[in-house]
Amino acid sequence: MAEPAPVYKLRSMLQGHSMDVKHVSVVQEPSGALLTASRDKTARMWYQHEDNSHSVRKIYKGHTKYVSCSVYQEPSEEFPSGLIYTGCQDGKIRAFLPDIEDPLFQMDGHAENVTSLFVGKFGTIISGSWDCTAKVWVNRKCTMTLTGHSFAVWAVAILPEVGIMVTASADKLIKLWKAGVSTHTLSGHTDAVRSLAVISSSEFLSAGNDASVRRWSTTGDCLGTYYGHDNYIYSISLLGGGGWVTSGEDRSVRVWRDNAVVQTIYLPAISVWSVAALTNGDIAAATNDGCVRIFTCDPARQATQEIQEIYETELSKVALAAQQELGGVKLTDLPGAEALYEPGARDGQQKMVRNGDAVSVHSWNMAEQKWDKIGDVVGAAGGTTETSGKKLYMGKEWDFVFDIEIDEPKSTLKLPYNTTDSPFMAAQQFIHKNDLSQYYLEEIAQHIITHSGGQKVGTDDGGNSDPLTGGSSYTTGALQAGGGGGGGGAGSAGGFFDPLTGGGYVSGSGGVETGQGPRVPPPDPWMQGAYRTEESMDTGEVAKNSYFPLNEFLRFDSQVKAEAMVNKLKEFNSLVSEDLRVDPSI
């Protein structure tokens, strides 16, 4: 009879990040050290102490947006202490010396979020990005760009000794590359492929949003498909002895042996973004609550019984969204607590039981032969955009994907949004992308603010972001419009007049200052300085005009009479001297 698999229990918890920890990885030196990346725009190095606890050693700063991934490069002649690389949402890859918190250098090339980094032998680095490409870096320079995926590249890897590179994408495909050329395209996943784990020079594992793990060979064959999660799988890492560990959107870390789940570890969080197997066999899990929890199967390293009980109590109090757990099942159809006397069929099997009007969720613990309560169900079945968890749109991950109904032309458009973005900036980009009238700016921005579930929105500096210039302030004054029109009118005294929304506009990066005092429309931006009364003619000075000459393309966000405009341009052209005249055929 085979020996029972060792049971993992809580060892310790790493607290310090203020937002989601998106990635956790192992640092070879010193032993037991961990590296984390977070949405709080930092990466952190954690050192292990003799009592098996961890503390922050360094906080790596200088990122303009959230940090998606981080990786440690082993010491070299040039960098005897090694290097820390981080991938950021701003598309930059930054390198840090382990003991220095500011970047040593930066590698530019990606146009969007850098989702994954992998360091191979001899210092070769491969990166994946939302810009649908992977890039290969040698000596700080991009030597190859791997193009071929149609959506975001979520994971990358390099197989040892054979020089084969692997990319996994939201287009559901995995590609193998040799010398920059795609040699195989592997299909099988039915949703975005999120993570890779290298087994050997000829085999690797993949995991994705279809809740499956697949084993592949370098010849392009799928050697096995394994199921064990109830939702997206975000991360996979190899354990010793041929096993592996996975984490995902179902609040769990799952331990696999012989291609099957042998233990399910639930966490008091929703998204378990990343998981890493430590050299001693312990497991580190990074979650959306800003924590990293370490689990161990060694009783000598496990937390005290008191801490274990506190952890289990915390876990049992977690409220679960009804949409995720009920799946439309009526309350009256659920069994009572007596159903817990019947043993489960497999580890991690879930069962909902009714106790009056309350519903609790329990998970079967195969090792201890008991049902563990893992949460209470709240809310109504069905859920909404605000309660349904992380969204994937065009292969990228968002906190929300709103349906925006447009009157003219009549249509419903998708607006992806992250709570760390400015609502006004997101609305402005949406308007430009879909060629909409500027009239919609205020309405769309307010829709975002209202429907983001009360979550923190906008930038972290406490101010608003100017959607047009990226400056530090955008405010709309409350106009007292006369009649039923919504376009403008007289308002209260003071402030500035916003020609776009009818409100007040103050740009932290420049613009036309229209002065304080009674609210009046600003000077006509197209005619300012072009018209002067006789009284002003004898000043001997020509009024400066900040709008002409116009050296860049001018964008009109509403419909214009193109024929009349072209005729007027032709008229102007005919009035200038011949040496300045533009060829009419253009």
C-alpha positions as CSV (number, residue, x, y, z in Angstrom):
1,M,0.0,0.0,0.0
2,A,1.4,3.4,-1.0
3,E,2.4,5.8,1.8
4,P,-0.1,8.7,2.3
5,A,1.1,12.0,0.8
6,P,2.5,14.4,3.4
7,V,0.0,17.1,4.5
8,Y,0.8,20.7,4.0
9,K,-0.1,23.2,6.8
10,L,0.5,26.9,7.3
11,R,4.1,27.8,8.2
12,S,4.2,31.6,8.1
13,M,2.7,34.7,6.4
14,L,4.6,37.6,4.8
15,Q,2.9,40.9,5.1
16,G,4.1,44.2,3.7
17,H,2.7,44.8,0.3
18,S,-0.3,47.2,0.2
19,M,-2.0,45.6,-2.8
20,D,-2.2,42.3,-4.7
21,V,1.1,40.3,-4.8
22,K,1.2,39.3,-8.5
23,H,4.2,37.1,-8.4
24,V,6.5,35.2,-6.0
25,S,9.7,33.4,-6.8
26,V,12.7,31.8,-5.1
27,V,16.1,33.4,-4.7
28,Q,19.0,31.0,-4.7
29,E,21.2,33.1,-2.4
30,P,20.8,33.4,0.5
31,S,18.9,30.2,1.1
32,G,15.2,30.6,1.8
33,A,15.0,34.1,0.4
34,L,11.9,35.1,-1.7
35,L,11.2,37.7,-4.3
36,T,7.8,39.3,-4.7
37,A,6.1,41.7,-7.2
38,S,3.0,43.7,-6.5
39,R,0.4,46.1,-7.8
40,D,1.7,48.6,-5.2
41,K,4.4,49.4,-7.7
42,T,7.2,47.7,-5.7
43,A,9.1,44.4,-5.7
44,R,10.5,43.1,-2.4
45,M,13.3,40.8,-1.2
46,W,12.4,38.7,1.9
47,Y,15.1,37.0,4.0
48,Q,14.5,33.9,6.1
49,H,15.3,33.8,9.8
50,E,16.3,30.9,12.0
51,D,12.8,30.7,13.4
52,N,11.5,30.1,9.8
53,S,9.9,33.6,9.6
54,H,10.7,36.1,6.9
55,S,11.2,39.9,6.9
56,V,11.6,42.5,4.2
57,R,15.3,43.0,3.3
58,K,14.9,45.5,0.4
59,I,12.0,47.3,-1.4
60,Y,12.8,47.9,-5.1
61,K,11.2,51.1,-6.3
62,G,11.2,53.3,-9.4
63,H,8.2,51.6,-11.1
64,T,5.6,53.9,-12.6
65,K,2.8,51.3,-12.6
66,Y,2.3,47.9,-11.0
67,V,4.9,45.2,-11.1
68,S,3.8,42.0,-12.8
69,C,6.7,39.7,-12.3
70,S,10.2,39.5,-10.9
71,V,13.1,37.1,-11.2
72,Y,16.6,36.6,-9.8
73,Q,19.7,36.1,-12.0
74,E,22.5,34.1,-10.5
75,P,25.9,35.8,-9.8
76,S,28.2,36.5,-12.7
77,E,31.6,38.1,-13.2
78,E,30.0,41.4,-13.9
79,F,27.5,41.2,-11.1
80,P,29.0,39.0,-8.3
81,S,25.9,39.4,-6.1
82,G,23.4,38.6,-8.9
83,L,20.7,40.8,-10.3
84,I,17.0,41.3,-9.8
85,Y,14.8,41.9,-12.9
86,T,11.3,43.2,-12.7
87,G,8.6,43.4,-15.4
88,C,6.2,46.4,-15.1
89,Q,2.8,47.3,-16.5
90,D,4.5,50.3,-18.2
91,G,6.3,47.9,-20.5
92,K,9.7,48.4,-18.9
93,I,12.1,45.8,-17.6
94,R,14.2,47.1,-14.7
95,A,17.4,45.6,-13.2
96,F,18.4,46.1,-9.6
97,L,21.5,45.1,-7.6
98,P,20.1,43.0,-4.6
99,D,21.2,45.5,-2.0
100,I,20.3,48.6,-3.9
101,E,16.6,49.7,-4.0
102,D,16.9,52.0,-7.1
103,P,17.2,50.6,-10.6
104,L,20.7,50.0,-12.0
105,F,19.5,50.0,-15.6
106,Q,16.3,49.7,-17.7
107,M,15.5,47.7,-20.8
108,D,13.0,49.3,-23.2
109,G,11.2,47.5,-26.0
110,H,7.8,46.3,-25.0
111,A,4.8,48.5,-25.7
112,E,2.6,47.1,-22.9
113,N,2.6,45.2,-19.6
114,V,5.5,42.8,-19.2
115,T,3.8,39.7,-17.8
116,S,6.6,37.2,-17.4
117,L,10.4,36.9,-17.3
118,F,12.6,33.8,-17.6
119,V,16.4,33.8,-17.1
120,G,18.3,31.1,-18.9
121,K,21.9,30.1,-18.8
122,F,24.6,32.5,-19.8
123,G,22.4,35.5,-18.9
124,T,19.9,35.1,-21.7
125,I,16.5,36.6,-20.8
126,I,13.1,36.1,-22.4
127,S,10.2,38.3,-21.7
128,G,6.5,38.1,-22.5
129,S,4.1,41.0,-22.8
130,W,0.5,42.2,-23.5
131,D,1.8,43.6,-26.8
132,C,1.5,40.0,-28.2
133,T,5.3,39.5,-28.4
134,A,8.1,37.9,-26.6
135,K,11.6,39.4,-26.6
136,V,15.0,37.9,-26.1
137,W,17.6,40.0,-24.3
138,V,21.4,39.5,-24.2
139,N,23.7,41.9,-22.5
140,R,20.9,44.4,-21.9
141,K,20.0,44.5,-25.6
142,C,17.0,43.0,-27.4
143,T,18.4,40.5,-29.9
144,M,15.2,39.0,-31.1
145,T,11.5,39.7,-31.1
146,L,9.2,36.7,-31.3
147,T,6.0,37.6,-33.1
148,G,3.1,35.3,-34.1
149,H,0.7,35.3,-31.2
150,S,-2.6,37.2,-31.8
151,F,-3.2,38.1,-28.1
152,A,-1.1,38.7,-25.0
153,V,1.8,36.5,-24.2
154,W,1.3,35.4,-20.6
155,A,4.2,33.0,-20.0
156,V,7.7,32.3,-21.4
157,A,10.4,29.7,-20.7
158,I,13.7,28.4,-22.1
159,L,14.3,24.6,-22.2
160,P,17.8,23.7,-21.0
161,E,20.5,22.5,-23.3
162,V,18.5,22.5,-26.5
163,G,18.0,26.2,-26.9
164,I,14.2,25.9,-27.4
165,M,12.1,28.8,-26.2
166,V,8.5,28.5,-25.2
167,T,5.7,31.1,-25.3
168,A,2.2,30.8,-24.0
169,S,-0.6,33.2,-24.9
170,A,-4.2,34.3,-24.4
171,D,-4.8,33.1,-28.0
172,K,-4.9,29.6,-26.4
173,L,-1.7,28.6,-28.2
174,I,1.8,27.6,-27.2
175,K,4.6,28.2,-29.6
176,L,8.1,26.6,-29.6
177,W,10.9,28.7,-31.1
178,K,14.4,28.0,-32.3
179,A,16.8,30.8,-33.3
180,G,13.9,33.2,-33.5
181,V,11.8,31.0,-35.8
182,S,8.6,29.3,-34.7
183,T,9.0,25.5,-35.1
184,H,5.8,24.2,-33.5
185,T,2.4,25.6,-32.6
186,L,0.7,23.6,-29.9
187,S,-3.1,23.7,-29.6
188,G,-5.3,22.0,-27.0
189,H,-6.1,24.6,-24.3
190,T,-9.6,26.0,-24.7
191,D,-8.8,29.3,-23.0
192,A,-5.8,31.6,-22.3
193,V,-2.6,29.8,-21.3
194,R,-1.2,31.5,-18.2
195,S,1.8,29.6,-16.9
196,L,4.6,27.2,-17.9
197,A,6.9,24.9,-15.9
198,V,9.9,23.2,-17.4
199,I,10.4,19.5,-16.6
200,S,13.4,18.7,-18.8
201,S,15.0,19.6,-22.1
202,S,12.2,17.7,-23.9
203,E,9.1,18.2,-21.7
204,F,7.2,21.0,-20.0
205,L,3.8,21.7,-18.3
206,S,1.3,24.4,-19.1
207,A,-1.7,25.6,-17.2
208,G,-4.5,28.1,-18.1
209,N,-7.9,29.6,-17.8
210,D,-9.6,26.4,-18.9
211,A,-8.7,24.9,-15.4
212,S,-6.5,22.3,-17.0
213,V,-2.8,21.3,-16.8
214,R,-1.2,19.8,-19.9
215,R,2.1,18.0,-20.4
216,W,3.9,18.6,-23.7
217,S,6.9,17.3,-25.6
218,T,9.2,19.3,-27.8
219,T,7.9,17.4,-30.7
220,G,4.6,19.1,-30.3
221,D,2.7,16.1,-28.7
222,C,0.3,16.5,-25.8
223,L,1.3,13.7,-23.4
224,G,-1.5,14.2,-20.9
225,T,-4.3,16.5,-19.7
226,Y,-5.1,16.8,-16.0
227,Y,-8.0,18.5,-14.2
228,G,-8.3,19.5,-10.5
229,H,-9.3,23.1,-10.3
230,D,-12.7,24.7,-10.4
231,N,-11.6,28.0,-12.0
232,Y,-8.7,29.7,-13.8
233,I,-5.3,28.3,-13.1
234,Y,-2.8,31.3,-12.8
235,S,0.4,29.6,-11.9
236,I,2.3,26.3,-11.8
237,S,5.5,25.2,-10.2
238,L,7.4,21.9,-10.0
239,L,7.7,20.0,-6.7
240,G,10.4,17.4,-6.0
241,G,9.6,13.8,-6.8
242,G,7.8,14.4,-10.0
243,G,4.9,16.4,-8.6
244,W,3.8,20.0,-9.0
245,V,1.7,22.7,-7.4
246,T,-0.9,25.0,-8.9
247,S,-2.9,28.1,-7.8
248,G,-5.8,29.9,-9.3
249,E,-9.0,32.0,-9.0
250,D,-10.8,29.3,-6.9
251,R,-9.0,30.5,-3.7
252,S,-6.8,27.4,-3.6
253,V,-3.4,25.9,-4.0
254,R,-3.4,22.3,-5.1
255,V,-0.7,19.8,-4.7
256,W,-0.3,17.2,-7.4
257,R,1.3,13.7,-7.3
258,D,1.0,11.1,-10.0
259,N,-0.9,13.5,-12.2
260,A,-3.7,13.9,-9.6
261,V,-4.6,16.4,-6.9
262,V,-3.6,14.9,-3.5
263,Q,-4.3,18.0,-1.3
264,T,-6.3,21.2,-1.7
265,I,-5.2,24.2,0.4
266,Y,-7.7,27.0,0.6
267,L,-6.7,30.5,1.4
268,P,-8.7,33.5,2.8
269,A,-8.4,35.4,-0.4
270,I,-10.0,35.2,-3.9
271,S,-7.1,35.2,-6.4
272,V,-4.0,33.1,-5.7
273,W,-1.9,34.8,-8.4
274,S,1.3,32.9,-8.1
275,V,2.8,29.9,-6.4
276,A,6.4,28.8,-6.0
277,A,8.0,25.6,-4.7
278,L,10.9,26.3,-2.3
279,T,14.1,24.2,-2.4
280,N,13.1,22.5,0.9
281,G,9.7,21.4,-0.5
282,D,7.6,24.2,1.1
283,I,5.1,26.2,-1.0
284,A,4.8,30.0,-1.2
285,A,1.5,31.4,-2.4
286,A,0.9,35.1,-3.4
287,T,-2.7,36.4,-3.2
288,N,-4.8,39.4,-3.9
289,D,-5.0,40.5,-0.3
290,G,-1.3,41.7,-0.4
291,C,0.1,38.6,1.5
292,V,2.3,35.7,0.8
293,R,1.6,32.5,2.8
294,I,4.1,29.7,3.1
295,F,2.9,26.1,3.7
296,T,5.1,23.2,4.7
297,C,4.6,19.4,5.2
298,D,7.5,19.3,7.8
299,P,5.9,19.4,11.3
300,A,9.0,21.1,12.7
301,R,8.4,24.1,10.5
302,Q,4.6,24.3,10.8
303,A,3.1,27.1,12.8
304,T,1.9,26.5,16.3
305,Q,-1.5,24.9,16.9
306,E,-2.8,28.2,18.2
307,I,-1.9,29.9,14.9
308,Q,-3.3,27.0,12.9
309,E,-6.6,27.4,14.7
310,I,-6.7,31.2,14.1
311,Y,-6.0,30.6,10.4
312,E,-8.8,28.0,10.1
313,T,-11.2,30.4,11.8
314,E,-10.2,33.2,9.4
315,L,-10.7,30.8,6.5
316,S,-14.1,29.7,7.6
317,K,-15.3,33.3,7.8
318,V,-14.5,34.2,4.3
319,A,-17.6,35.1,2.4
320,L,-18.0,33.5,-1.0
321,A,-19.8,35.0,-3.9
322,A,-23.0,33.2,-4.6
323,Q,-22.4,33.4,-8.3
324,Q,-19.2,31.4,-8.0
325,E,-20.5,28.8,-5.5
326,L,-24.2,28.4,-5.9
327,G,-24.3,28.2,-9.7
328,G,-28.0,28.8,-9.7
329,V,-28.9,26.1,-7.1
330,K,-32.0,27.0,-5.0
331,L,-31.5,27.2,-1.3
332,T,-34.3,24.8,-0.6
333,D,-32.5,22.1,-2.7
334,L,-29.4,22.1,-0.6
335,P,-28.9,19.4,2.1
336,G,-28.7,20.1,5.8
337,A,-25.6,19.7,8.1
338,E,-26.3,15.9,8.2
339,A,-24.8,15.6,4.8
340,L,-21.4,16.2,6.4
341,Y,-21.5,12.7,8.0
342,E,-21.0,11.2,4.5
343,P,-17.3,11.0,3.6
344,G,-16.1,12.7,0.4
345,A,-14.9,10.9,-2.7
346,R,-11.7,13.0,-3.3
347,D,-9.5,15.6,-1.7
348,G,-10.8,19.1,-2.3
349,Q,-14.4,18.0,-3.1
350,Q,-16.7,20.7,-2.1
351,K,-20.2,20.5,-0.6
352,M,-22.7,23.2,0.3
353,V,-25.0,22.7,3.2
354,R,-27.9,24.7,4.5
355,N,-28.4,25.8,8.1
356,G,-31.6,27.7,8.2
357,D,-31.2,30.6,5.8
358,A,-27.4,30.4,5.9
359,V,-25.3,28.4,3.5
360,S,-21.8,27.2,4.2
361,V,-19.2,25.6,1.9
362,H,-17.1,22.7,3.1
363,S,-14.1,20.9,1.5
364,W,-13.2,17.2,2.0
365,N,-9.8,16.8,3.7
366,M,-8.7,13.4,2.5
367,A,-5.6,13.2,4.8
368,E,-7.6,13.9,8.0
369,Q,-10.9,12.3,6.7
370,K,-13.1,15.2,7.6
371,W,-15.0,18.1,6.1
372,D,-13.3,21.5,6.6
373,K,-15.5,24.6,6.5
374,I,-14.0,27.0,3.9
375,G,-16.5,29.8,3.9
376,D,-20.1,31.2,3.9
377,V,-22.1,31.9,0.8
378,V,-23.6,35.4,0.5
379,G,-25.6,37.3,-2.1
380,A,-27.8,36.1,-4.9
381,A,-27.1,33.7,-7.7
382,G,-26.1,35.2,-11.0
383,G,-23.8,38.0,-9.8
384,T,-22.8,41.1,-11.7
385,T,-19.8,42.5,-13.5
386,E,-18.7,44.0,-10.2
387,T,-18.9,40.8,-8.2
388,S,-17.8,38.2,-10.7
389,G,-14.0,38.5,-10.2
390,K,-11.2,39.1,-12.7
391,K,-12.1,39.7,-16.3
392,L,-10.2,38.9,-19.5
393,Y,-10.8,41.1,-22.5
394,M,-8.8,40.8,-25.7
395,G,-6.4,38.5,-23.8
396,K,-5.6,41.0,-21.1
397,E,-6.7,41.0,-17.5
398,W,-8.9,43.8,-16.1
399,D,-10.8,44.5,-12.8
400,F,-13.9,45.4,-14.8
401,V,-15.2,45.2,-18.4
402,F,-18.1,47.6,-18.7
403,D,-20.8,47.6,-21.4
404,I,-21.1,51.2,-22.6
405,E,-24.3,52.0,-24.6
406,I,-23.8,54.7,-27.2
407,D,-26.8,56.6,-28.6
408,E,-25.1,57.9,-31.8
409,P,-24.3,55.7,-33.5
410,K,-26.5,53.2,-31.6
411,S,-24.2,50.5,-30.3
412,T,-22.8,48.7,-27.2
413,L,-19.1,48.9,-26.7
414,K,-16.7,47.2,-24.3
415,L,-14.7,49.4,-21.9
416,P,-12.0,47.5,-19.9
417,Y,-10.9,49.2,-16.7
418,N,-8.4,48.7,-13.8
419,T,-9.1,50.4,-10.5
420,T,-5.5,51.8,-10.5
421,D,-6.3,53.8,-13.6
422,S,-7.9,57.2,-13.8
423,P,-11.6,57.1,-14.7
424,F,-11.3,60.2,-16.9
425,M,-8.1,58.9,-18.6
426,A,-9.8,55.6,-19.3
427,A,-12.9,57.4,-20.6
428,Q,-10.8,59.6,-22.9
429,Q,-8.8,56.6,-24.3
430,F,-12.1,54.8,-24.9
431,I,-13.5,57.9,-26.8
432,H,-10.4,58.1,-29.0
433,K,-10.3,54.4,-29.7
434,N,-13.9,54.2,-30.8
435,D,-13.9,57.6,-32.6
436,L,-16.7,59.0,-30.4
437,S,-17.8,62.6,-29.6
438,Q,-16.0,64.4,-26.8
439,Y,-19.5,65.0,-25.5
440,Y,-19.5,61.5,-23.8
441,L,-16.4,62.1,-21.7
442,E,-18.1,63.2,-18.4
443,E,-20.9,60.6,-18.7
444,I,-18.5,57.7,-19.3
445,A,-16.1,58.7,-16.5
446,Q,-19.0,59.0,-14.1
447,H,-20.3,55.6,-15.2
448,I,-16.9,54.1,-14.3
449,I,-16.7,55.8,-10.9
450,T,-20.3,54.8,-10.1
451,H,-20.0,51.1,-11.2
452,S,-16.5,50.3,-9.9
453,G,-18.0,48.8,-6.7
454,G,-16.8,51.5,-4.4
455,Q,-13.2,50.5,-5.0
456,K,-10.4,52.9,-5.0
457,V,-10.1,54.5,-8.4
458,G,-7.6,56.7,-10.1
459,T,-4.0,57.5,-9.3
460,D,-2.4,57.2,-5.9
461,D,-1.4,60.8,-5.5
462,G,-4.8,61.9,-4.2
463,G,-5.4,64.1,-7.3
464,N,-7.2,63.5,-10.5
465,S,-5.5,62.9,-13.8
466,D,-5.9,65.2,-16.7
467,P,-7.3,63.0,-19.5
468,L,-5.9,65.2,-22.3
469,T,-2.4,66.0,-21.1
470,G,-1.7,63.6,-18.3
471,G,-1.4,66.5,-15.9
472,S,-2.3,66.5,-12.2
473,S,-5.8,67.9,-12.1
474,Y,-9.1,67.6,-13.9
475,T,-12.2,69.1,-12.3
476,T,-15.7,69.8,-13.7
477,G,-17.6,72.8,-12.4
478,A,-21.3,72.4,-11.8
479,L,-23.0,74.6,-14.4
480,Q,-26.4,75.9,-13.8
481,A,-27.8,75.4,-17.3
482,G,-30.8,77.4,-18.3
483,G,-33.6,75.5,-19.9
484,G,-33.3,71.9,-20.9
485,G,-30.2,72.0,-22.9
486,G,-27.1,70.1,-21.7
487,G,-24.5,71.8,-23.7
488,G,-23.6,74.8,-21.6
489,G,-25.0,78.1,-20.3
490,A,-24.4,80.6,-17.6
491,G,-23.2,79.3,-14.3
492,S,-21.8,80.3,-11.0
493,A,-19.0,82.7,-10.7
494,G,-15.4,81.8,-10.5
495,G,-13.3,78.9,-12.0
496,F,-12.7,78.0,-15.6
497,F,-14.9,77.2,-18.5
498,D,-14.4,73.7,-20.0
499,P,-15.1,73.8,-23.7
500,L,-15.3,70.1,-23.8
501,T,-17.8,69.3,-21.0
502,G,-19.2,72.6,-20.0
503,G,-17.5,72.3,-16.6
504,G,-14.3,73.7,-15.2
505,Y,-11.0,72.5,-16.6
506,V,-7.6,73.0,-14.9
507,S,-4.6,71.3,-16.5
508,G,-1.6,70.6,-14.4
509,S,0.6,70.6,-17.5
510,G,-0.4,73.8,-19.2
511,G,-3.3,75.1,-21.3
512,V,-5.2,78.3,-21.9
513,E,-5.8,80.2,-18.7
514,T,-9.1,82.1,-19.0
515,G,-8.8,84.0,-15.8
516,Q,-10.8,84.2,-12.6
517,G,-13.9,86.3,-12.0
518,P,-17.3,86.0,-13.6
519,R,-17.7,82.9,-15.7
520,V,-17.5,83.7,-19.4
521,P,-16.5,81.5,-22.3
522,P,-12.8,81.6,-23.2
523,P,-11.5,83.3,-26.2
524,D,-12.2,81.5,-29.4
525,P,-9.1,79.2,-29.7
526,W,-9.2,79.4,-33.5
527,M,-9.5,83.2,-33.7
528,Q,-7.5,84.3,-30.6
529,G,-5.1,87.0,-31.7
530,A,-6.5,87.1,-35.2
531,Y,-9.0,89.8,-34.6
532,R,-8.2,93.2,-33.0
533,T,-10.3,96.4,-32.6
534,E,-9.0,99.7,-33.9
535,E,-8.1,100.7,-30.4
536,S,-5.7,97.8,-30.3
537,M,-4.2,98.3,-33.7
538,D,-1.9,101.1,-32.6
539,T,-0.1,99.2,-29.9
540,G,2.6,98.1,-32.3
541,E,2.5,94.6,-30.9
542,V,1.1,91.5,-32.5
543,A,-0.9,89.4,-30.1
544,K,0.7,86.0,-29.6
545,N,-1.2,83.0,-30.8
546,S,-0.5,79.6,-29.2
547,Y,-2.6,77.7,-31.7
548,F,-0.9,78.7,-35.0
549,P,1.1,77.6,-36.8
550,L,-0.2,74.1,-36.3
551,N,2.6,71.6,-36.8
552,E,0.7,68.4,-35.9
553,F,-2.5,66.7,-37.1
554,L,-5.6,68.2,-35.7
555,R,-8.2,65.7,-34.5
556,F,-12.0,66.5,-34.6
557,D,-14.0,64.3,-32.2
558,S,-17.4,65.3,-33.7
559,Q,-18.6,65.2,-37.3
560,V,-17.5,68.1,-39.4
561,K,-18.5,69.4,-42.9
562,A,-15.5,68.1,-44.7
563,E,-16.3,69.7,-48.1
564,A,-16.7,73.1,-46.7
565,M,-13.5,72.8,-44.7
566,V,-11.6,71.6,-47.7
567,N,-12.9,74.6,-49.8
568,K,-11.9,77.0,-47.1
569,L,-8.4,75.5,-47.0
570,K,-8.1,75.9,-50.8
571,E,-9.2,79.5,-50.5
572,F,-6.5,80.2,-47.9
573,N,-4.0,78.4,-50.1
574,S,-4.8,80.6,-53.0
575,L,-4.2,83.8,-51.0
576,V,-0.7,83.1,-49.8
577,S,2.4,83.9,-51.9
578,E,3.3,81.4,-54.6
579,D,6.4,80.2,-52.9
580,L,4.3,79.1,-49.8
581,R,1.4,77.6,-51.7
582,V,0.7,73.9,-51.4
583,D,0.0,71.9,-54.5
584,P,-3.8,71.7,-54.8
585,S,-3.7,68.1,-56.0
586,I,-2.6,67.1,-52.5
